[in-house]
Amino acid sequence: MKRSFGIGSICVLVATLAASAPLPVTADAPEVVIGSILPLTGGLATTGQNLKIAQELARDLINGHVSYPVTMVGRSGLPRLGHARIKLVFADSQGNPSQAKTVAEQLVTQEHVVALVGTYASATTATASQVAEQYGIPFLNPDSSSPTLTERGFKTFFRTTPHDGTFSENLLQFVTDLAKQDKNVKVKRVAIVNENTLFGTGAADTEDAAAKRRNYEVALRMPYAANASEVQSEVQKIKSAGVDVIFQSSYLNDALLFMKTYKQQGVSPQAIIAQDAGFIDPGFVKNLGKDANFAFTRDTFSLNI
């Protein structure tokens, strides 16, 4: 899913650029240079590397190096810009907000990119997009879902995914609909578990509000330190709360850690319902095997692909 979404995001970005008058392409400038900021090292590196592969494929599709029937794919570059080719320049955020801001500045001032795309994590997207706004260039965000990102009044920030307010409402609607259809589904008490960066905190806040609107009891809110090395005490509190459903927002390493600890401590709610991130990463099933079963998660997708 992330690879497909990465492809679509680059295609959307270049279609926007191709329609923009301020980007003439001449014989002296045969390339449109786009900067991509991703977590290529650190705790989110597995996801970052997968997104990099997706963006490289999108570049090759647009430039005509690969044939595949995807909307907005060119046969030989960008026809409306003199068949200019896309050049991607990657930079490593390391999953760190200050580093993301630094490399965004470097991409604009040293690599002279005409647009930025990224950065996966909401916290790093928040800082990197400030640089794009400062220099007045487009910043396309395909997958950061914190509602606050589009509440800043920025003129150059564009997001192609819904935010967590929409996702959380969908998740609670899902639970409510299941309970209406199946008498064995009885959900009254829920726990909200989240990593404590911008992504997890925003998701937890919207889940809390959506649960209360539907008269579910939020028996426990459990924020935890991102990249925690162990979560025994957190899981013990979740177990003691005796909840019917766990709503969880975690990146890959944290999601794996919680799932393994749930099994160790015998935590068995009716459902674990996740805000994608680590739960849709290919590494989730690869590392957990059958223990990955019975976890629900939302994700974005394109019916056209």
Phi, psi and omega in degrees: 000315181296323180294316178298319182291324177297320178298311181298322183295316178295319179298319178297316182297312183290329175296321177295315181295322183296334181269002185264126182297325186289009184238061179292143178244123180242183178298334180277349182223073185280002184232145170256116189264119180243133178266133178241124180251119183220157175280087185273344172226168181093193187294339181255014188298323181301313178294317180300320180292323177295319178294324178298317178299317180298317181291325176295321176295317178300317177302314182292326176296315182292320182283353176088014180275343180226139178257121179200136186281075178245140180306138175072010177278131180271164179265336181204064181083210185254103185304323184280357175235042177065031181060033176297146178269152174277133171242123178260131174245115184268146175223147186262117176281341186060012184072017186245124183303318181291323177294321178300319179293320180297313182288331175298316178299318180294319180298321181285313188273332183255321180267348176057044178290151180262354178197160176237148174226145180146192003235016184082289183284138181299321184296321179281329175297322181301317183279319181295322182290338175297324179292315178300319179296320180299319183267356175072033177246154182295142172235114180258125182245112184273339193214001176277128193247006178297128180302332185293338185296327180258017178249013185264355180076019180290145180266342185247008183261128180229134180237133182262354179254151169299164178259177189292340175298316177293313181300316182295320176298319177299317182296317180289326175296321178301312180297315181298317180295320178299317181296327178290327185271337186227115183294341179282347178268107180232104184245120176237315184249134180231154172245145177243117184243130183207143170291154196262025172268188185301319179300301185296320181294316179295319179296317181297319180298317182287327175295318179301313181295318181294321179296316182291326176297332181259013173066031169271147178273120175275094186284337184204133166247123188234083171285148178220160182293126177303142182063033177298147181270340175205151185226032182300313183292322179297315181292326177298320178293322178296317179297317182293335182288340177059051184268158179275325184221141174250123171263127189225139177234105185215144170281177194304304185300321179291320179298317178297316181298316180293316182299318179293322180286324174304315181295317180300319185265003176070033177279120186220075178286174175296328180200150165249121184241118192249158175265066182039244180052243183296334185283345177249000177293139178306332180291343181295306179289322181301320183275329186262337183061228182295338179290352175278347182295153173074013170260125177270149174209150172271160171198163177263150179203165178245122177295335180289340182256000000 
